[in-house]
């Protein structure tokens, strides 16, 4: 589950530029589509990912994340689909995954009137309810919520998010870090994350560009068999 969640939240991404652009492109100002390379610690690419955000002025946002990793004899395929209101509070979260021989197909509905999330699993898993707050988030909607808050000069409080099970997310703002990106030096803001679930604890870092969209440029995630990173390739 640690590997699943880390790659899911690697749902988290990269882009250009280091300064605020003249026009306000990307989330939350316009629809957005980003493509990434999933790389091993030695720089060898092992997969690809894509993340999109589409806005409906009447209903809210639709977020989509897909990942396909071609690890030897162990395929990792993830497909996450999230719906959130204009306030970026979660409405519905769908997850279809294959990790080796293990397959998952489930959906979570957020019932804000009762402050619960209802999780359903296909294949006879039944339904379960999880208590949530006034503005619940799944893994995808939380990422976009975080980006919007950073764009307004705030780091939101630590929170509990849902990616199947509930996970407690703790964040530490590290400060400015200059990295090489697209053959130039770029100033970013680094935030370190610790994500603790029912039976796992994962640490990773995200480097956010200082653009109006506060786009994540690099996500690094250490795993027992090596470190992975997501890097923009568009």
Legacy VTK file of the C-alpha trace (Angstrom):
# vtk DataFile Version 3.0
C-alpha trace
ASCII
DATASET POLYDATA
POINTS 234 float
0.000 0.000 0.000
2.983 2.280 0.627
4.043 1.949 -2.986
0.458 2.462 -4.172
-0.066 5.662 -2.241
3.351 7.103 -3.032
2.796 6.657 -6.753
-0.727 7.967 -6.397
0.321 11.122 -4.677
3.129 11.331 -7.157
0.108 12.434 -8.671
1.964 15.445 -8.465
3.804 17.227 -10.986
6.014 19.479 -12.810
5.935 22.310 -15.147
7.544 25.441 -16.339
8.251 28.552 -15.613
10.128 29.987 -12.626
8.436 33.402 -12.776
4.799 34.456 -12.878
3.704 34.492 -16.540
1.964 37.450 -18.157
-1.130 35.304 -18.759
-2.599 33.098 -16.059
-2.279 29.612 -17.520
-3.024 26.296 -15.877
-4.942 25.439 -12.725
-6.907 27.166 -11.178
-7.196 29.724 -13.973
-7.836 27.349 -16.883
-7.978 23.678 -17.861
-4.626 21.953 -17.580
-2.906 18.869 -19.049
0.542 17.731 -17.882
2.652 14.747 -18.908
5.417 13.208 -16.838
8.199 10.682 -16.848
8.520 8.270 -13.938
12.242 7.742 -13.365
14.293 5.453 -11.157
17.012 6.921 -8.913
19.675 6.460 -11.621
17.585 8.478 -14.099
16.346 5.426 -16.010
12.713 5.921 -17.116
10.378 3.165 -15.943
7.023 4.630 -16.830
4.915 7.630 -17.711
2.066 9.549 -16.154
-0.454 12.180 -17.107
-2.587 14.513 -15.044
-5.414 16.741 -16.249
-7.777 19.250 -14.683
-11.014 20.348 -16.354
-13.371 22.971 -14.954
-17.139 23.071 -15.294
-18.301 26.574 -14.236
-21.551 25.139 -12.868
-20.385 21.888 -11.232
-16.734 22.244 -10.290
-13.574 20.365 -11.231
-12.743 16.968 -12.727
-9.215 15.708 -12.026
-7.666 12.707 -13.763
-4.370 10.929 -13.081
-3.009 7.937 -14.974
0.271 6.092 -14.495
1.790 3.170 -16.385
5.072 1.796 -15.041
6.845 -0.958 -16.969
8.712 -2.601 -14.107
10.065 -6.071 -14.956
7.459 -8.742 -14.184
5.548 -6.295 -12.000
3.238 -3.901 -13.888
1.974 -0.847 -12.037
-1.062 0.723 -13.680
-3.089 3.396 -11.883
-6.154 5.320 -12.993
-7.595 7.911 -10.584
-10.619 10.063 -11.354
-11.803 12.727 -8.912
-14.662 15.205 -8.873
-14.601 18.266 -6.618
-16.766 21.329 -6.169
-15.702 24.861 -6.996
-14.510 25.026 -3.378
-12.255 22.006 -4.160
-13.978 19.870 -1.525
-14.285 16.255 -2.685
-17.451 14.886 -4.300
-16.390 11.519 -5.731
-13.136 9.569 -6.113
-12.632 6.540 -8.366
-9.600 4.261 -8.341
-8.698 1.408 -10.696
-5.276 -0.124 -10.224
-3.158 -3.134 -11.031
-0.005 -3.712 -8.996
1.504 -7.020 -10.015
-1.313 -9.548 -9.797
-3.349 -7.448 -7.387
-6.210 -5.452 -8.902
-8.355 -2.770 -7.262
-11.579 -1.184 -8.490
-13.368 1.069 -6.019
-15.270 4.329 -5.645
-15.697 6.755 -2.754
-18.619 9.212 -2.428
-18.441 12.152 -0.040
-21.705 12.804 1.811
-21.025 16.214 3.332
-24.519 16.405 4.825
-23.605 13.496 7.129
-19.834 14.171 7.278
-18.994 10.690 5.981
-17.332 9.157 2.955
-18.949 6.001 1.565
-16.472 3.576 0.006
-17.590 0.831 -2.345
-15.446 -1.938 -3.812
-16.397 -3.917 -6.893
-16.331 -7.694 -6.731
-18.262 -8.185 -3.528
-16.374 -5.803 -1.254
-19.509 -4.114 0.015
-19.823 -0.582 1.409
-18.104 1.095 4.338
-18.382 4.558 5.869
-15.475 6.751 6.975
-15.961 9.932 9.055
-14.716 13.088 7.281
-14.547 16.819 7.965
-16.563 19.690 6.531
-14.373 19.915 3.404
-13.119 16.378 2.677
-10.373 15.632 0.178
-9.183 12.626 -1.748
-5.533 12.419 -2.860
-6.129 14.301 -6.133
-8.418 17.058 -4.886
-6.041 17.694 -1.975
-3.120 18.240 -4.339
-5.035 20.877 -6.284
-6.350 22.444 -3.083
-2.754 22.693 -1.846
-1.662 24.365 -5.082
-4.438 26.957 -4.822
-3.531 27.718 -1.214
0.171 28.096 -2.075
-0.783 30.462 -4.881
-2.497 32.635 -2.250
0.558 32.584 -0.001
-0.670 29.949 2.458
0.354 26.445 3.485
-2.877 24.720 4.598
-3.066 22.847 7.909
-2.231 19.163 8.068
-5.212 17.087 7.009
-6.608 13.578 6.581
-7.249 12.547 2.985
-8.757 9.456 1.393
-7.075 7.153 -1.105
-9.051 4.035 -0.346
-8.263 4.171 3.386
-7.784 7.439 5.312
-4.244 8.856 5.417
-2.927 11.592 7.690
-0.831 14.124 5.743
1.777 16.200 7.592
3.609 18.960 5.717
6.774 20.930 6.446
7.760 23.951 4.363
11.527 23.606 3.837
12.138 26.818 1.892
13.621 27.887 -1.426
15.597 25.364 -3.458
17.192 25.947 -6.856
17.085 22.974 -9.234
18.033 22.238 -12.834
14.896 22.044 -14.979
14.580 22.236 -18.767
18.306 23.037 -19.030
18.149 26.045 -16.723
18.278 26.831 -13.031
14.853 27.328 -11.485
13.905 28.595 -8.023
11.307 26.418 -6.316
9.645 26.046 -2.925
10.155 22.645 -1.296
7.560 21.000 0.918
8.284 17.690 2.641
5.396 15.310 3.303
4.824 12.464 5.704
1.750 10.346 4.925
0.647 7.868 7.578
-2.025 5.267 6.892
-3.485 2.306 8.789
-0.443 0.120 8.093
2.128 2.327 6.355
4.137 5.520 6.551
5.529 7.254 3.464
7.768 10.295 3.082
8.282 12.316 -0.088
9.019 15.851 -1.248
7.483 18.144 -3.845
9.240 21.096 -5.459
6.710 23.725 -6.555
7.455 26.292 -9.237
7.005 29.919 -8.320
4.503 30.503 -11.105
0.926 31.663 -10.701
-0.329 28.065 -10.821
2.223 26.875 -8.221
2.860 23.846 -10.405
4.863 21.006 -8.833
8.061 20.594 -10.833
9.536 17.493 -9.211
8.227 14.824 -6.866
10.702 12.478 -5.199
9.620 9.386 -3.311
11.997 6.925 -1.590
10.893 3.282 -1.598
12.513 0.151 -0.125
13.941 -0.923 -3.491
15.075 2.547 -4.631
13.906 6.118 -5.144
11.473 7.299 -7.803
10.737 10.728 -9.164
8.134 12.270 -11.451
9.448 14.865 -13.895
7.616 16.903 -16.498
8.318 15.938 -20.108
5.974 18.223 -22.071
LINES 1 235
234 0 1 2 3 4 5 6 7 8 9 10 11 12 13 14 15 16 17 18 19 20 21 22 23 24 25 26 27 28 29 30 31 32 33 34 35 36 37 38 39 40 41 42 43 44 45 46 47 48 49 50 51 52 53 54 55 56 57 58 59 60 61 62 63 64 65 66 67 68 69 70 71 72 73 74 75 76 77 78 79 80 81 82 83 84 85 86 87 88 89 90 91 92 93 94 95 96 97 98 99 100 101 102 103 104 105 106 107 108 109 110 111 112 113 114 115 116 117 118 119 120 121 122 123 124 125 126 127 128 129 130 131 132 133 134 135 136 137 138 139 140 141 142 143 144 145 146 147 148 149 150 151 152 153 154 155 156 157 158 159 160 161 162 163 164 165 166 167 168 169 170 171 172 173 174 175 176 177 178 179 180 181 182 183 184 185 186 187 188 189 190 191 192 193 194 195 196 197 198 199 200 201 202 203 204 205 206 207 208 209 210 211 212 213 214 215 216 217 218 219 220 221 222 223 224 225 226 227 228 229 230 231 232 233
